[in-house]
Amino acid sequence: MNTYKFKIKNLDCANCASILEGSLQKIDIIENVSISFMTERLTFECTEENKNQAVELIRKVIKKEEPDVKLEEV
């Protein structure tokens, strides 16, 4: 498993971050999802082979639940 970190911008509140984190935890191919509202960081673990698919699934969930949020790899 590798750990990947992303900048997550335009989240409105800590509660939104918590709800979004809960939704992302349901994605089977990723583990240990964490969103920090204060530092604007999204961190997750997955295998290197699944990284692109994981990021695509994360973007879909974000677009559905928080359409104004932008995700940038760091």
All heavy atoms as a GROMACS GRO file, in nm:
protein
  596
    1MET      N    1   0.084  -0.119   0.000
    1MET     CA    2   0.000   0.000   0.000
    1MET      C    3   0.088   0.125   0.000
    1MET      O    4   0.186   0.132   0.071
    1MET     CB    5  -0.087   0.004   0.125
    1MET     CG    6  -0.199  -0.094   0.129
    1MET     SD    7  -0.333  -0.038   0.024
    1MET     CE    8  -0.443  -0.172   0.050
    2ASN      N    9   0.047   0.220  -0.079
    2ASN     CA   10   0.114   0.350  -0.082
    2ASN      C   11   0.019   0.455  -0.028
    2ASN      O   12  -0.103   0.443  -0.041
    2ASN     CB   13   0.152   0.388  -0.226
    2ASN     CG   14   0.258   0.295  -0.282
    2ASN    OD1   15   0.344   0.247  -0.211
    2ASN    ND2   16   0.251   0.271  -0.411
    3THR      N   17   0.075   0.560   0.029
    3THR     CA   18  -0.005   0.672   0.080
    3THR      C   19   0.000   0.785  -0.021
    3THR      O   20   0.108   0.821  -0.069
    3THR     CB   21   0.049   0.720   0.216
    3THR    OG1   22   0.045   0.611   0.308
    3THR    CG2   23  -0.034   0.835   0.269
    4TYR      N   24  -0.116   0.841  -0.052
    4TYR     CA   25  -0.125   0.952  -0.146
    4TYR      C   26  -0.190   1.071  -0.077
    4TYR      O   27  -0.283   1.056   0.001
    4TYR     CB   28  -0.208   0.910  -0.269
    4TYR     CG   29  -0.145   0.794  -0.343
    4TYR    CD1   30  -0.188   0.664  -0.323
    4TYR    CD2   31  -0.038   0.816  -0.429
    4TYR    CE1   32  -0.128   0.558  -0.389
    4TYR    CE2   33   0.023   0.710  -0.495
    4TYR     CZ   34  -0.023   0.582  -0.475
    4TYR     OH   35   0.038   0.477  -0.540
    5LYS      N   36  -0.137   1.190  -0.108
    5LYS     CA   37  -0.186   1.313  -0.047
    5LYS      C   38  -0.231   1.410  -0.155
    5LYS      O   39  -0.165   1.427  -0.257
    5LYS     CB   40  -0.077   1.377   0.038
    5LYS     CG   41  -0.034   1.291   0.154
    5LYS     CD   42   0.077   1.354   0.233
    5LYS     CE   43   0.118   1.260   0.345
    5LYS     NZ   44   0.225   1.313   0.424
    6PHE      N   45  -0.344   1.473  -0.128
    6PHE     CA   46  -0.400   1.570  -0.219
    6PHE      C   47  -0.441   1.695  -0.143
    6PHE      O   48  -0.479   1.688  -0.026
    6PHE     CB   49  -0.526   1.513  -0.288
    6PHE     CG   50  -0.494   1.408  -0.392
    6PHE    CD1   51  -0.463   1.279  -0.356
    6PHE    CD2   52  -0.495   1.442  -0.526
    6PHE    CE1   53  -0.434   1.182  -0.451
    6PHE    CE2   54  -0.465   1.347  -0.622
    6PHE     CZ   55  -0.435   1.217  -0.585
    7LYS      N   56  -0.435   1.807  -0.211
    7LYS     CA   57  -0.488   1.934  -0.160
    7LYS      C   58  -0.636   1.934  -0.196
    7LYS      O   59  -0.672   1.904  -0.310
    7LYS     CB   60  -0.416   2.050  -0.226
    7LYS     CG   61  -0.452   2.184  -0.173
    7LYS     CD   62  -0.369   2.215  -0.053
    7LYS     CE   63  -0.382   2.363  -0.018
    7LYS     NZ   64  -0.330   2.390   0.113
    8ILE      N   65  -0.721   1.966  -0.099
    8ILE     CA   66  -0.865   1.968  -0.125
    8ILE      C   67  -0.913   2.111  -0.095
    8ILE      O   68  -0.902   2.158   0.017
    8ILE     CB   69  -0.938   1.860  -0.044
    8ILE    CG1   70  -1.082   1.848  -0.087
    8ILE    CG2   71  -0.923   1.877   0.104
    8ILE    CD1   72  -1.149   1.719  -0.043
    9LYS      N   73  -0.957   2.180  -0.197
    9LYS     CA   74  -0.991   2.322  -0.186
    9LYS      C   75  -1.142   2.345  -0.195
    9LYS      O   76  -1.213   2.269  -0.258
    9LYS     CB   77  -0.922   2.402  -0.297
    9LYS     CG   78  -0.772   2.400  -0.289
    9LYS     CD   79  -0.715   2.486  -0.398
    9LYS     CE   80  -0.564   2.495  -0.385
    9LYS     NZ   81  -0.507   2.586  -0.481
   10ASN      N   82  -1.187   2.453  -0.134
   10ASN     CA   83  -1.325   2.501  -0.139
   10ASN      C   84  -1.422   2.419  -0.055
   10ASN      O   85  -1.542   2.424  -0.080
   10ASN     CB   86  -1.377   2.510  -0.283
   10ASN     CG   87  -1.296   2.604  -0.368
   10ASN    OD1   88  -1.239   2.701  -0.319
   10ASN    ND2   89  -1.290   2.577  -0.497
   11LEU      N   90  -1.373   2.345   0.043
   11LEU     CA   91  -1.464   2.279   0.137
   11LEU      C   92  -1.523   2.385   0.228
   11LEU      O   93  -1.451   2.471   0.278
   11LEU     CB   94  -1.388   2.176   0.221
   11LEU     CG   95  -1.404   2.031   0.180
   11LEU    CD1   96  -1.312   1.943   0.262
   11LEU    CD2   97  -1.546   1.983   0.191
   12ASP      N   98  -1.653   2.380   0.248
   12ASP     CA   99  -1.721   2.486   0.324
   12ASP      C  100  -1.702   2.476   0.474
   12ASP      O  101  -1.695   2.578   0.542
   12ASP     CB  102  -1.871   2.486   0.292
   12ASP     CG  103  -1.898   2.526   0.149
   12ASP    OD1  104  -1.818   2.603   0.092
   12ASP    OD2  105  -2.000   2.481   0.092
   13CYS      N  106  -1.700   2.355   0.529
   13CYS     CA  107  -1.695   2.342   0.674
   13CYS      C  108  -1.640   2.205   0.715
   13CYS      O  109  -1.630   2.114   0.633
   13CYS     CB  110  -1.834   2.362   0.735
   13CYS     SG  111  -1.952   2.236   0.688
   14ALA      N  112  -1.609   2.192   0.843
   14ALA     CA  113  -1.556   2.066   0.895
   14ALA      C  114  -1.660   1.955   0.884
   14ALA      O  115  -1.626   1.839   0.861
   14ALA     CB  116  -1.511   2.084   1.040
   15ASN      N  117  -1.786   1.989   0.900
   15ASN     CA  118  -1.893   1.889   0.888
   15ASN      C  119  -1.899   1.835   0.745
   15ASN      O  120  -1.916   1.715   0.725
   15ASN     CB  121  -2.027   1.947   0.930
   15ASN     CG  122  -2.135   1.842   0.936
   15ASN    OD1  123  -2.117   1.737   0.996
   15ASN    ND2  124  -2.248   1.870   0.873
   16CYS      N  125  -1.884   1.922   0.647
   16CYS     CA  126  -1.881   1.878   0.506
   16CYS      C  127  -1.764   1.783   0.484
   16CYS      O  128  -1.778   1.682   0.414
   16CYS     CB  129  -1.868   1.998   0.414
   16CYS     SG  130  -2.008   2.112   0.418
   17ALA      N  131  -1.650   1.814   0.543
   17ALA     CA  132  -1.533   1.729   0.530
   17ALA      C  133  -1.560   1.591   0.590
   17ALA      O  134  -1.525   1.488   0.533
   17ALA     CB  135  -1.412   1.794   0.598
   18SER      N  136  -1.626   1.590   0.705
   18SER     CA  137  -1.658   1.464   0.773
   18SER      C  138  -1.754   1.378   0.691
   18SER      O  139  -1.734   1.256   0.677
   18SER     CB  140  -1.717   1.494   0.910
   18SER     OG  141  -1.752   1.375   0.976
   19ILE      N  142  -1.856   1.440   0.636
   19ILE     CA  143  -1.953   1.368   0.554
   19ILE      C  144  -1.885   1.313   0.428
   19ILE      O  145  -1.905   1.197   0.390
   19ILE     CB  146  -2.073   1.458   0.518
   19ILE    CG1  147  -2.154   1.488   0.644
   19ILE    CG2  148  -2.160   1.396   0.410
   19ILE    CD1  149  -2.258   1.597   0.627
   20LEU      N  150  -1.805   1.395   0.364
   20LEU     CA  151  -1.733   1.353   0.244
   20LEU      C  152  -1.636   1.238   0.276
   20LEU      O  153  -1.629   1.140   0.202
   20LEU     CB  154  -1.657   1.471   0.184
   20LEU     CG  155  -1.589   1.449   0.051
   20LEU    CD1  156  -1.688   1.401  -0.055
   20LEU    CD2  157  -1.522   1.578   0.005
   21GLU      N  158  -1.566   1.248   0.388
   21GLU     CA  159  -1.475   1.142   0.429
   21GLU      C  160  -1.550   1.010   0.447
   21GLU      O  161  -1.504   0.905   0.404
   21GLU     CB  162  -1.407   1.182   0.560
   21GLU     CG  163  -1.303   1.084   0.609
   21GLU     CD  164  -1.237   1.132   0.735
   21GLU    OE1  165  -1.167   1.236   0.732
   21GLU    OE2  166  -1.254   1.065   0.838
   22GLY      N  167  -1.668   1.016   0.508
   22GLY     CA  168  -1.748   0.895   0.526
   22GLY      C  169  -1.788   0.832   0.394
   22GLY      O  170  -1.786   0.710   0.380
   23SER      N  171  -1.821   0.914   0.296
   23SER     CA  172  -1.856   0.862   0.164
   23SER      C  173  -1.736   0.799   0.095
   23SER      O  174  -1.748   0.695   0.030
   23SER     CB  175  -1.912   0.974   0.076
   23SER     OG  176  -2.032   1.023   0.130
   24LEU      N  177  -1.620   0.861   0.110
   24LEU     CA  178  -1.500   0.808   0.045
   24LEU      C  179  -1.454   0.678   0.110
   24LEU      O  180  -1.395   0.593   0.043
   24LEU     CB  181  -1.387   0.912   0.051
   24LEU     CG  182  -1.411   1.040  -0.030
   24LEU    CD1  183  -1.296   1.138  -0.008
   24LEU    CD2  184  -1.430   1.011  -0.177
   25GLN      N  185  -1.484   0.659   0.237
   25GLN     CA  186  -1.446   0.535   0.305
   25GLN      C  187  -1.520   0.414   0.249
   25GLN      O  188  -1.478   0.301   0.269
   25GLN     CB  189  -1.471   0.547   0.455
   25GLN     CG  190  -1.373   0.639   0.523
   25GLN     CD  191  -1.405   0.667   0.668
   25GLN    OE1  192  -1.512   0.636   0.717
   25GLN    NE2  193  -1.309   0.726   0.738
   26LYS      N  194  -1.626   0.435   0.175
   26LYS     CA  195  -1.704   0.326   0.116
   26LYS      C  196  -1.642   0.272  -0.012
   26LYS      O  197  -1.683   0.169  -0.063
   26LYS     CB  198  -1.847   0.372   0.088
   26LYS     CG  199  -1.922   0.407   0.215
   26LYS     CD  200  -2.058   0.464   0.185
   26LYS     CE  201  -2.127   0.506   0.313
   26LYS     NZ  202  -2.253   0.576   0.288
   27ILE      N  203  -1.541   0.340  -0.066
   27ILE     CA  204  -1.474   0.295  -0.188
   27ILE      C  205  -1.384   0.178  -0.151
   27ILE      O  206  -1.293   0.191  -0.067
   27ILE     CB  207  -1.393   0.409  -0.253
   27ILE    CG1  208  -1.485   0.524  -0.292
   27ILE    CG2  209  -1.316   0.357  -0.375
   27ILE    CD1  210  -1.413   0.648  -0.344
   28ASP      N  211  -1.408   0.063  -0.213
   28ASP     CA  212  -1.341  -0.061  -0.175
   28ASP      C  213  -1.190  -0.062  -0.197
   28ASP      O  214  -1.117  -0.125  -0.120
   28ASP     CB  215  -1.401  -0.180  -0.251
   28ASP     CG  216  -1.542  -0.211  -0.207
   28ASP    OD1  217  -1.580  -0.172  -0.094
   28ASP    OD2  218  -1.616  -0.273  -0.284
   29ILE      N  219  -1.142   0.006  -0.298
   29ILE     CA  220  -0.999  -0.007  -0.332
   29ILE      C  221  -0.909   0.089  -0.255
   29ILE      O  222  -0.788   0.086  -0.272
   29ILE     CB  223  -0.975   0.008  -0.484
   29ILE    CG1  224  -1.019   0.146  -0.534
   29ILE    CG2  225  -1.041  -0.105  -0.561
   29ILE    CD1  226  -0.981   0.173  -0.678
   30ILE      N  227  -0.967   0.173  -0.170
   30ILE     CA  228  -0.885   0.264  -0.090
   30ILE      C  229  -0.906   0.236   0.059
   30ILE      O  230  -1.010   0.186   0.100
   30ILE     CB  231  -0.910   0.413  -0.123
   30ILE    CG1  232  -1.053   0.455  -0.091
   30ILE    CG2  233  -0.876   0.442  -0.267
   30ILE    CD1  234  -1.078   0.602  -0.111
   31GLU      N  235  -0.804   0.271   0.137
   31GLU     CA  236  -0.808   0.251   0.282
   31GLU      C  237  -0.757   0.377   0.352
   31GLU      O  238  -0.689   0.459   0.292
   31GLU     CB  239  -0.719   0.133   0.321
   31GLU     CG  240  -0.767   0.000   0.266
   31GLU     CD  241  -0.676  -0.115   0.308
   31GLU    OE1  242  -0.595  -0.098   0.400
   31GLU    OE2  243  -0.689  -0.221   0.246
   32ASN      N  244  -0.790   0.386   0.480
   32ASN     CA  245  -0.741   0.493   0.566
   32ASN      C  246  -0.761   0.632   0.506
   32ASN      O  247  -0.668   0.713   0.503
   32ASN     CB  248  -0.593   0.470   0.600
   32ASN     CG  249  -0.572   0.339   0.673
   32ASN    OD1  250  -0.652   0.299   0.756
   32ASN    ND2  251  -0.466   0.269   0.639
   33VAL      N  252  -0.881   0.659   0.460
   33VAL     CA  253  -0.913   0.790   0.404
   33VAL      C  254  -0.924   0.891   0.518
   33VAL      O  255  -0.986   0.865   0.620
   33VAL     CB  256  -1.046   0.786   0.326
   33VAL    CG1  257  -1.081   0.923   0.273
   33VAL    CG2  258  -1.041   0.686   0.216
   34SER      N  259  -0.862   1.005   0.498
   34SER     CA  260  -0.867   1.110   0.599
   34SER      C  261  -0.874   1.245   0.529
   34SER      O  262  -0.798   1.271   0.436
   34SER     CB  263  -0.742   1.103   0.687
   34SER     OG  264  -0.739   1.211   0.776
   35ILE      N  265  -0.967   1.328   0.574
   35ILE     CA  266  -0.976   1.465   0.523
   35ILE      C  267  -0.957   1.560   0.641
   35ILE      O  268  -1.028   1.550   0.741
   35ILE     CB  269  -1.111   1.493   0.455
   35ILE    CG1  270  -1.127   1.407   0.330
   35ILE    CG2  271  -1.122   1.642   0.419
   35ILE    CD1  272  -1.261   1.423   0.260
   36SER      N  273  -0.863   1.650   0.629
   36SER     CA  274  -0.843   1.754   0.729
   36SER      C  275  -0.895   1.885   0.673
   36SER      O  276  -0.838   1.939   0.576
   36SER     CB  277  -0.695   1.767   0.766
   36SER     OG  278  -0.677   1.882   0.846
   37PHE      N  279  -1.001   1.936   0.733
   37PHE     CA  280  -1.057   2.064   0.689
   37PHE      C  281  -0.958   2.178   0.713
   37PHE      O  282  -0.941   2.265   0.628
   37PHE     CB  283  -1.189   2.090   0.763
   37PHE     CG  284  -1.248   2.224   0.736
   37PHE    CD1  285  -1.303   2.253   0.612
   37PHE    CD2  286  -1.247   2.323   0.832
   37PHE    CE1  287  -1.358   2.377   0.584
   37PHE    CE2  288  -1.302   2.448   0.806
   37PHE     CZ  289  -1.356   2.475   0.682
   38MET      N  290  -0.890   2.173   0.827
   38MET     CA  291  -0.799   2.282   0.864
   38MET      C  292  -0.679   2.293   0.769
   38MET      O  293  -0.638   2.403   0.734
   38MET     CB  294  -0.750   2.264   1.008
   38MET     CG  295  -0.861   2.276   1.111
   38MET     SD  296  -0.941   2.436   1.110
   38MET     CE  297  -0.811   2.539   1.172
   39THR      N  298  -0.622   2.180   0.731
   39THR     CA  299  -0.503   2.184   0.645
   39THR      C  300  -0.536   2.163   0.498
   39THR      O  301  -0.445   2.164   0.414
   39THR     CB  302  -0.401   2.077   0.689
   39THR    OG1  303  -0.460   1.947   0.675
   39THR    CG2  304  -0.354   2.100   0.831
   40GLU      N  305  -0.665   2.144   0.468
   40GLU     CA  306  -0.711   2.119   0.330
   40GLU      C  307  -0.637   2.001   0.267
   40GLU      O  308  -0.591   2.008   0.155
   40GLU     CB  309  -0.694   2.244   0.244
   40GLU     CG  310  -0.776   2.361   0.290
   40GLU     CD  311  -0.764   2.481   0.198
   40GLU    OE1  312  -0.654   2.505   0.145
   40GLU    OE2  313  -0.865   2.549   0.178
   41ARG      N  314  -0.628   1.891   0.342
   41ARG     CA  315  -0.558   1.772   0.293
   41ARG      C  316  -0.650   1.650   0.290
   41ARG      O  317  -0.728   1.628   0.382
   41ARG     CB  318  -0.442   1.735   0.385
   41ARG     CG  319  -0.330   1.832   0.386
   41ARG     CD  320  -0.249   1.821   0.261
   41ARG     NE  321  -0.151   1.929   0.260
   41ARG     CZ  322  -0.042   1.928   0.191
   41ARG    NH1  323  -0.015   1.826   0.115
   41ARG    NH2  324   0.039   2.029   0.194
   42LEU      N  325  -0.639   1.576   0.182
   42LEU     CA  326  -0.704   1.446   0.170
   42LEU      C  327  -0.592   1.345   0.158
   42LEU      O  328  -0.503   1.361   0.075
   42LEU     CB  329  -0.794   1.439   0.047
   42LEU     CG  330  -0.849   1.300   0.019
   42LEU    CD1  331  -1.000   1.302   0.021
   42LEU    CD2  332  -0.801   1.248  -0.113
   43THR      N  333  -0.594   1.242   0.241
   43THR     CA  334  -0.493   1.138   0.240
   43THR      C  335  -0.564   1.004   0.231
   43THR      O  336  -0.668   0.984   0.294
   43THR     CB  337  -0.409   1.143   0.370
   43THR    OG1  338  -0.358   1.274   0.386
   43THR    CG2  339  -0.293   1.046   0.364
   44PHE      N  340  -0.507   0.914   0.152
   44PHE     CA  341  -0.562   0.778   0.145
   44PHE      C  342  -0.452   0.682   0.106
   44PHE      O  343  -0.345   0.722   0.061
   44PHE     CB  344  -0.679   0.770   0.045
   44PHE     CG  345  -0.640   0.789  -0.098
   44PHE    CD1  346  -0.608   0.681  -0.180
   44PHE    CD2  347  -0.634   0.916  -0.154
   44PHE    CE1  348  -0.572   0.698  -0.312
   44PHE    CE2  349  -0.599   0.935  -0.287
   44PHE     CZ  350  -0.568   0.825  -0.366
   45GLU      N  351  -0.480   0.554   0.125
   45GLU     CA  352  -0.386   0.449   0.087
   45GLU      C  353  -0.451   0.357  -0.014
   45GLU      O  354  -0.571   0.329  -0.005
   45GLU     CB  355  -0.345   0.367   0.210
   45GLU     CG  356  -0.265   0.443   0.310
   45GLU     CD  357  -0.229   0.359   0.431
   45GLU    OE1  358  -0.266   0.240   0.436
   45GLU    OE2  359  -0.164   0.413   0.521
   46CYS      N  360  -0.371   0.312  -0.109
   46CYS     CA  361  -0.414   0.209  -0.204
   46CYS      C  362  -0.290   0.154  -0.272
   46CYS      O  363  -0.180   0.206  -0.255
   46CYS     CB  364  -0.514   0.264  -0.306
   46CYS     SG  365  -0.447   0.370  -0.433
   47THR      N  366  -0.309   0.049  -0.349
   47THR     CA  367  -0.196  -0.006  -0.423
   47THR      C  368  -0.165   0.086  -0.540
   47THR      O  369  -0.252   0.160  -0.588
   47THR     CB  370  -0.229  -0.147  -0.477
   47THR    OG1  371  -0.340  -0.137  -0.566
   47THR    CG2  372  -0.261  -0.243  -0.364
   48GLU      N  373  -0.042   0.081  -0.585
   48GLU     CA  374  -0.002   0.168  -0.697
   48GLU      C  375  -0.083   0.137  -0.822
   48GLU      O  376  -0.117   0.226  -0.899
   48GLU     CB  377   0.148   0.153  -0.724
   48GLU     CG  378   0.199   0.258  -0.820
   48GLU     CD  379   0.351   0.264  -0.824
   48GLU    OE1  380   0.417   0.216  -0.732
   48GLU    OE2  381   0.401   0.318  -0.924
   49GLU      N  382  -0.116   0.009  -0.842
   49GLU     CA  383  -0.195  -0.031  -0.960
   49GLU      C  384  -0.334   0.031  -0.958
   49GLU      O  385  -0.394   0.054  -1.062
   49GLU     CB  386  -0.211  -0.183  -0.968
   49GLU     CG  387  -0.084  -0.263  -0.969
   49GLU     CD  388  -0.030  -0.291  -0.828
   49GLU    OE1  389  -0.102  -0.343  -0.742
   49GLU    OE2  390   0.087  -0.257  -0.805
   50ASN      N  391  -0.387   0.057  -0.839
   50ASN     CA  392  -0.524   0.110  -0.827
   50ASN      C  393  -0.530   0.262  -0.813
   50ASN      O  394  -0.638   0.318  -0.802
   50ASN     CB  395  -0.595   0.047  -0.707
   50ASN     CG  396  -0.633  -0.096  -0.733
   50ASN    OD1  397  -0.651  -0.138  -0.846
   50ASN    ND2  398  -0.645  -0.174  -0.626
   51LYS      N  399  -0.415   0.328  -0.812
   51LYS     CA  400  -0.414   0.473  -0.784
   51LYS      C  401  -0.502   0.552  -0.881
   51LYS      O  402  -0.586   0.632  -0.838
   51LYS     CB  403  -0.272   0.528  -0.787
   51LYS     CG  404  -0.271   0.678  -0.757
   51LYS     CD  405  -0.138   0.741  -0.783
   51LYS     CE  406  -0.151   0.891  -0.758
   51LYS     NZ  407  -0.061   0.967  -0.839
   52ASN      N  408  -0.484   0.533  -1.011
   52ASN     CA  409  -0.561   0.612  -1.107
   52ASN      C  410  -0.711   0.588  -1.094
   52ASN      O  411  -0.791   0.681  -1.099
   52ASN     CB  412  -0.515   0.584  -1.250
   52ASN     CG  413  -0.376   0.639  -1.277
   52ASN    OD1  414  -0.330   0.732  -1.210
   52ASN    ND2  415  -0.307   0.582  -1.374
   53GLN      N  416  -0.749   0.462  -1.076
   53GLN     CA  417  -0.890   0.429  -1.059
   53GLN      C  418  -0.943   0.488  -0.928
   53GLN      O  419  -1.054   0.542  -0.924
   53GLN     CB  420  -0.910   0.278  -1.059
   53GLN     CG  421  -1.055   0.238  -1.046
   53GLN     CD  422  -1.075   0.087  -1.036
   53GLN    OE1  423  -0.979   0.012  -1.028
   53GLN    NE2  424  -1.199   0.046  -1.038
   54ALA      N  425  -0.862   0.484  -0.824
   54ALA     CA  426  -0.902   0.539  -0.694
   54ALA      C  427  -0.926   0.689  -0.705
   54ALA      O  428  -1.027   0.741  -0.656
   54ALA     CB  429  -0.797   0.509  -0.588
   55VAL      N  430  -0.834   0.759  -0.768
   55VAL     CA  431  -0.848   0.905  -0.783
   55VAL      C  432  -0.972   0.938  -0.865
   55VAL      O  433  -1.047   1.031  -0.833
   55VAL     CB  434  -0.721   0.967  -0.846
   55VAL    CG1  435  -0.742   1.113  -0.880
   55VAL    CG2  436  -0.602   0.950  -0.751
   56GLU      N  437  -0.998   0.861  -0.969
   56GLU     CA  438  -1.117   0.883  -1.052
   56GLU      C  439  -1.244   0.864  -0.968
   56GLU      O  440  -1.337   0.944  -0.976
   56GLU     CB  441  -1.116   0.784  -1.169
   56GLU     CG  442  -1.229   0.807  -1.268
   56GLU     CD  443  -1.220   0.710  -1.386
   56GLU    OE1  444  -1.109   0.688  -1.438
   56GLU    OE2  445  -1.326   0.658  -1.424
   57LEU      N  446  -1.248   0.759  -0.888
   57LEU     CA  447  -1.364   0.734  -0.802
   57LEU      C  448  -1.380   0.844  -0.697
   57LEU      O  449  -1.492   0.889  -0.669
   57LEU     CB  450  -1.353   0.597  -0.734
   57LEU     CG  451  -1.366   0.477  -0.827
   57LEU    CD1  452  -1.327   0.349  -0.754
   57LEU    CD2  453  -1.507   0.466  -0.883
   58ILE      N  454  -1.270   0.888  -0.640
   58ILE     CA  455  -1.274   0.997  -0.541
   58ILE      C  456  -1.328   1.124  -0.605
   58ILE      O  457  -1.415   1.191  -0.550
   58ILE     CB  458  -1.134   1.021  -0.481
   58ILE    CG1  459  -1.097   0.904  -0.389
   58ILE    CG2  460  -1.128   1.154  -0.407
   58ILE    CD1  461  -0.952   0.902  -0.347
   59ARG      N  462  -1.282   1.156  -0.726
   59ARG     CA  463  -1.331   1.276  -0.796
   59ARG      C  464  -1.481   1.266  -0.823
   59ARG      O  465  -1.553   1.366  -0.813
   59ARG     CB  466  -1.254   1.297  -0.926
   59ARG     CG  467  -1.112   1.344  -0.904
   59ARG     CD  468  -1.044   1.377  -1.037
   59ARG     NE  469  -0.902   1.396  -1.024
   59ARG     CZ  470  -0.843   1.508  -0.984
   59ARG    NH1  471  -0.916   1.612  -0.953
   59ARG    NH2  472  -0.711   1.514  -0.975
   60LYS      N  473  -1.530   1.147  -0.858
   60LYS     CA  474  -1.674   1.129  -0.884
   60LYS      C  475  -1.756   1.153  -0.758
   60LYS      O  476  -1.860   1.220  -0.763
   60LYS     CB  477  -1.702   0.988  -0.938
   60LYS     CG  478  -1.665   0.971  -1.082
   60LYS     CD  479  -1.700   0.831  -1.131
   60LYS     CE  480  -1.659   0.813  -1.276
   60LYS     NZ  481  -1.693   0.680  -1.326
   61VAL      N  482  -1.710   1.100  -0.646
   61VAL     CA  483  -1.781   1.120  -0.520
   61VAL      C  484  -1.780   1.268  -0.482
   61VAL      O  485  -1.883   1.323  -0.443
   61VAL     CB  486  -1.720   1.034  -0.407
   61VAL    CG1  487  -1.777   1.071  -0.272
   61VAL    CG2  488  -1.742   0.886  -0.436
   62ILE      N  489  -1.666   1.332  -0.495
   62ILE     CA  490  -1.656   1.475  -0.462
   62ILE      C  491  -1.748   1.557  -0.552
   62ILE      O  492  -1.819   1.645  -0.504
   62ILE     CB  493  -1.510   1.524  -0.473
   62ILE    CG1  494  -1.428   1.465  -0.358
   62ILE    CG2  495  -1.502   1.676  -0.472
   62ILE    CD1  496  -1.279   1.492  -0.368
   63LYS      N  497  -1.748   1.529  -0.681
   63LYS     CA  498  -1.832   1.604  -0.774
   63LYS      C  499  -1.980   1.589  -0.738
   63LYS      O  500  -2.056   1.685  -0.747
   63LYS     CB  501  -1.808   1.558  -0.917
   63LYS     CG  502  -1.880   1.640  -1.020
   63LYS     CD  503  -1.842   1.600  -1.161
   63LYS     CE  504  -1.915   1.689  -1.260
   63LYS     NZ  505  -1.876   1.661  -1.397
   64LYS      N  506  -2.020   1.471  -0.695
   64LYS     CA  507  -2.159   1.446  -0.659
   64LYS      C  508  -2.197   1.516  -0.529
   64LYS      O  509  -2.302   1.577  -0.520
   64LYS     CB  510  -2.182   1.295  -0.645
   64LYS     CG  511  -2.321   1.258  -0.605
   64LYS     CD  512  -2.334   1.108  -0.589
   64LYS     CE  513  -2.472   1.073  -0.536
   64LYS     NZ  514  -2.482   0.933  -0.497
   65GLU      N  515  -2.110   1.509  -0.428
   65GLU     CA  516  -2.145   1.559  -0.295
   65GLU      C  517  -2.103   1.704  -0.270
   65GLU      O  518  -2.170   1.775  -0.195
   65GLU     CB  519  -2.085   1.468  -0.189
   65GLU     CG  520  -2.145   1.330  -0.196
   65GLU     CD  521  -2.121   1.249  -0.071
   65GLU    OE1  522  -2.076   1.304   0.030
   65GLU    OE2  523  -2.149   1.128  -0.077
   66GLU      N  524  -1.992   1.744  -0.325
   66GLU     CA  525  -1.940   1.881  -0.305
   66GLU      C  526  -1.887   1.934  -0.437
   66GLU      O  527  -1.767   1.940  -0.461
   66GLU     CB  528  -1.826   1.880  -0.200
   66GLU     CG  529  -1.869   1.843  -0.060
   66GLU     CD  530  -1.949   1.953   0.008
   66GLU    OE1  531  -1.934   2.071  -0.029
   66GLU    OE2  532  -2.026   1.920   0.099
   67PRO      N  533  -1.977   1.974  -0.528
   67PRO     CA  534  -1.937   2.010  -0.665
   67PRO      C  535  -1.835   2.123  -0.676
   67PRO      O  536  -1.763   2.131  -0.775
   67PRO     CB  537  -2.068   2.049  -0.733
   67PRO     CG  538  -2.177   2.025  -0.638
   67PRO     CD  539  -2.120   1.985  -0.507
   68ASP      N  540  -1.826   2.210  -0.575
   68ASP     CA  541  -1.731   2.323  -0.583
   68ASP      C  542  -1.590   2.287  -0.537
   68ASP      O  543  -1.498   2.365  -0.552
   68ASP     CB  544  -1.783   2.440  -0.498
   68ASP     CG  545  -1.912   2.498  -0.556
   68ASP    OD1  546  -1.932   2.488  -0.678
   68ASP    OD2  547  -1.990   2.553  -0.477
   69VAL      N  548  -1.574   2.168  -0.482
   69VAL     CA  549  -1.445   2.127  -0.427
   69VAL      C  550  -1.350   2.086  -0.540
   69VAL      O  551  -1.388   2.018  -0.634
   69VAL     CB  552  -1.464   2.010  -0.326
   69VAL    CG1  553  -1.330   1.948  -0.289
   69VAL    CG2  554  -1.536   2.061  -0.203
   70LYS      N  555  -1.226   2.130  -0.527
   70LYS     CA  556  -1.121   2.098  -0.623
   70LYS      C  557  -1.015   2.011  -0.555
   70LYS      O  558  -0.980   2.033  -0.439
   70LYS     CB  559  -1.053   2.224  -0.675
   70LYS     CG  560  -1.149   2.324  -0.739
   70LYS     CD  561  -1.208   2.268  -0.866
   70LYS     CE  562  -1.303   2.369  -0.927
   70LYS     NZ  563  -1.416   2.312  -0.990
   71LEU      N  564  -0.967   1.912  -0.628
   71LEU     CA  565  -0.869   1.817  -0.577
   71LEU      C  566  -0.741   1.831  -0.658
   71LEU      O  567  -0.743   1.827  -0.780
   71LEU     CB  568  -0.925   1.675  -0.592
   71LEU     CG  569  -0.856   1.563  -0.518
   71LEU    CD1  570  -0.869   1.582  -0.368
   71LEU    CD2  571  -0.915   1.430  -0.559
   72GLU      N  572  -0.627   1.852  -0.587
   72GLU     CA  573  -0.498   1.868  -0.654
   72GLU      C  574  -0.395   1.779  -0.587
   72GLU      O  575  -0.382   1.780  -0.464
   72GLU     CB  576  -0.449   2.013  -0.644
   72GLU     CG  577  -0.539   2.114  -0.710
   72GLU     CD  578  -0.493   2.256  -0.685
   72GLU    OE1  579  -0.388   2.276  -0.622
   72GLU    OE2  580  -0.564   2.347  -0.729
   73GLU      N  581  -0.322   1.701  -0.665
   73GLU     CA  582  -0.218   1.616  -0.608
   73GLU      C  583  -0.100   1.701  -0.561
   73GLU      O  584  -0.064   1.799  -0.624
   73GLU     CB  585  -0.171   1.513  -0.711
   73GLU     CG  586  -0.085   1.405  -0.652
   73GLU     CD  587  -0.071   1.284  -0.743
   73GLU    OE1  588  -0.118   1.287  -0.856
   73GLU    OE2  589  -0.010   1.187  -0.695
   74VAL      N  590  -0.044   1.662  -0.448
   74VAL     CA  591   0.073   1.735  -0.395
   74VAL      C  592   0.195   1.646  -0.394
   74VAL      O  593   0.188   1.528  -0.408
   74VAL     CB  594   0.051   1.791  -0.253
   74VAL    CG1  595  -0.048   1.903  -0.257
   74VAL    CG2  596   0.008   1.683  -0.156
   0.00000   0.00000   0.00000
